[in-house]
Amino acid sequence: MVSYFITGESRPHHTATSIFGFAPVARPLFKGGPGTWELVFRASTLDLTNGTLKGGSFWRITPMVNWYMSKILRMEFIYGYGVLDRYGLQGAVQFFQGRLQLTVM
């Protein structure tokens, strides 16, 4: 996974726990600012074959845009493309997703 904030913020990282913190919103939308914009690219693979289980393999790429309007409100725009290879056959999937997230702190 790779993430880049086009509005200049950076996500805090807590080294003691190896956990990333919440994205900071320096200029919230509701106070006249643009909010925080984040570009994300994620790639993943999954091997579903083990011993007698022949599940095949799956890979996926997922670019997304996150818009943090305020500290508690976020909108995500996601596209994904993946391929399942099983029994010598390949099947592709594409998806488009939008999500509005309210964070209760």
C-alpha positions in Angstrom: 0.0 0.0 0.0 1.2 3.5 -0.9 -0.4 6.7 0.3 0.2 10.3 -0.6 -1.6 13.4 0.8 -1.9 16.0 -2.0 -2.8 18.7 0.5 0.5 18.4 2.3 -0.4 16.6 5.5 1.3 13.5 6.9 -0.2 10.6 8.8 1.3 10.1 12.3 3.0 6.8 13.0 3.3 5.5 16.6 6.6 3.5 16.6 5.9 1.9 20.0 2.8 0.2 18.7 3.5 0.2 14.9 0.1 1.8 14.3 -0.7 4.7 12.0 -2.9 7.4 13.5 -5.8 9.2 12.0 -5.2 11.5 9.0 -4.9 15.1 10.2 -7.2 17.7 8.7 -5.4 21.0 9.0 -8.1 23.0 7.1 -11.6 21.4 7.4 -14.2 21.8 4.7 -16.7 23.2 7.2 -14.3 26.0 8.2 -13.6 27.2 4.7 -10.7 24.9 3.8 -10.4 22.1 1.2 -10.2 19.3 3.8 -7.5 16.7 3.4 -7.1 14.8 0.1 -5.3 11.4 0.0 -4.3 9.3 -3.0 -3.9 5.6 -2.2 -2.7 2.6 -4.2 -3.1 -0.9 -2.9 -1.9 -4.2 -4.4 -2.5 -7.6 -2.9 -2.3 -11.3 -3.7 -3.9 -14.4 -2.2 -3.0 -18.0 -2.6 -6.0 -20.2 -1.9 -4.3 -23.5 -2.6 -3.0 -25.7 0.3 -2.5 -29.4 0.2 -5.7 -31.0 -1.2 -7.6 -27.7 -1.2 -7.4 -26.2 -4.8 -8.7 -22.7 -4.3 -6.5 -21.1 -7.0 -4.8 -17.7 -6.7 -6.2 -14.2 -6.7 -4.5 -10.8 -7.2 -6.0 -7.3 -7.0 -5.1 -3.7 -7.5 -7.1 -0.9 -5.9 -6.5 2.8 -6.4 -8.6 5.1 -4.3 -9.1 8.7 -3.4 -10.0 9.7 0.2 -11.4 13.1 1.1 -11.3 13.9 4.8 -13.8 16.8 5.1 -13.3 17.1 8.8 -11.8 15.0 11.6 -14.9 12.8 11.7 -16.2 12.8 8.2 -14.6 11.0 5.2 -15.6 10.2 1.6 -13.9 7.4 -0.3 -13.9 6.8 -4.1 -12.6 3.4 -5.0 -11.9 1.4 -8.1 -10.7 -2.2 -8.1 -9.5 -4.8 -10.6 -8.7 -8.4 -9.7 -8.1 -11.7 -11.4 -8.9 -15.2 -10.0 -6.9 -18.1 -11.5 -8.4 -21.5 -10.7 -8.3 -24.8 -12.6 -6.5 -23.1 -15.5 -9.3 -20.7 -16.0 -9.1 -16.9 -15.3 -11.9 -14.7 -14.3 -11.6 -10.9 -13.9 -13.6 -8.6 -11.7 -13.9 -4.8 -11.6 -15.7 -2.8 -9.0 -16.5 0.9 -8.3 -17.3 1.9 -4.8 -18.1 5.1 -2.9 -18.3 5.3 0.9 -19.2 8.0 3.3 -17.7 7.3 6.8 -18.6 9.0 10.1 -16.0 8.4 12.8 -17.2 8.5 16.4 -14.3 9.4 18.7 
